[in-house]
Amino acid sequence: MKKLHLVMGGRVSDPQGHDFVDLANLDLVGVYGSYAEAEEAWRGKAQRTVDDAEMKYVVVHLHRLFEPDVALDRPA
């Protein structure tokens, strides 16, 4: 399985957090098959908004959502 990554951004209530204030207006940049591609897209978007502290772009590791038990240590 490819390791899918989503790049998205929008206004946040706190520049140090991930609380997006207007979910209806998120900028969904795209889904990428490698972290390198996602990072390049993220960097381009983030650099265009560097002077706006309330705008934040992130890379979401979608492939981790398909395997939620991998990070958990649950008894069988």
C-alpha positions in Angstrom: 0.0 0.0 0.0 1.2 3.5 -0.8 1.7 5.8 2.1 -0.9 8.4 1.4 -0.5 12.0 2.7 -3.0 14.8 2.7 -1.9 18.4 2.6 -4.4 21.0 3.9 -4.5 24.3 5.6 -6.6 27.1 6.9 -7.1 29.6 9.7 -6.3 28.4 13.2 -7.3 29.9 16.6 -3.7 29.4 17.9 -0.7 29.3 15.6 0.9 26.6 17.8 -2.2 24.3 17.6 -4.3 22.5 15.0 -7.7 24.0 15.9 -9.0 25.1 12.4 -11.6 27.8 12.9 -13.5 27.5 9.6 -13.8 23.9 8.4 -16.0 24.9 5.5 -13.1 26.9 4.0 -10.2 24.5 4.5 -7.8 24.6 1.6 -7.5 20.9 0.6 -4.3 21.0 -1.4 -4.2 17.4 -2.4 -3.3 13.8 -1.6 0.2 12.5 -2.4 1.8 9.1 -2.6 5.0 10.0 -0.8 6.0 12.2 2.1 8.5 14.0 -0.2 5.8 15.0 -2.6 3.5 16.1 0.2 6.3 18.1 1.9 7.0 19.9 -1.4 3.3 20.9 -1.7 3.1 21.9 1.9 6.3 24.0 1.7 4.9 25.9 -1.3 1.6 26.7 0.4 3.2 27.5 3.8 5.7 29.9 2.2 2.9 31.8 0.5 1.2 32.5 3.8 4.3 33.0 6.0 3.3 36.5 7.0 -0.1 35.4 8.2 0.3 33.8 11.6 -3.3 32.6 11.6 -2.8 30.5 8.5 -1.4 27.0 8.9 -0.7 24.2 6.5 -0.1 20.6 7.6 0.7 17.2 6.2 -1.7 14.5 7.5 -0.5 10.9 7.3 -3.6 9.3 5.9 -2.0 5.8 5.7 -1.9 5.7 9.5 -5.7 6.0 9.6 -6.0 2.7 7.7 -4.0 0.9 10.4 -5.2 2.3 13.7 -4.2 -0.7 15.8 -0.5 -0.5 14.8 0.2 2.4 17.2 -2.0 0.9 19.9 -0.8 -1.8 22.3 -4.1 -3.6 23.0 -4.5 -7.0 24.5 -6.1 -9.6 22.2 
